[in-house]
Amino acid sequence: MTTLSNDTLETTVRELGYDDVRQFAKLQAMNLLNRRVREQETIVRSYEQKYQTNWDDFATRTELATEGIIEREDDEMAWEAALTYLAHLRQRLQGLQESV
């Protein structure tokens, strides 16, 4: 197994059209974050469609149907987790976009 040298990495990245490894890493990270943001947005939209409401209204509802309580609680946890992760991803993405 050969060790990757910094020169080989820098040369490859430049041949791919990037200024340096840092620019390449930043753009690749932003691409991955954007993809994950879209994935989480899809999850959130699916819950919004399923319950015909947004998270804020869903979370403040006091009435529970007598059927499907376990499913609703599972959905509530998954929906909240998706929103939390989405906020985290957006924060990371904004940090990268604002960085030099």
Buried (B, 14 or more C-beta within 10 A) or exposed (E): EEEEEEEEEBEEBEEEEBEEBEEBEBEEEBEEBEEBBEBBBEBBEBBBEEBEBEBEEBEEEEEEEEEEEEEBEEBBEEBBEBBEBBEEBBEBBEEBEEEE
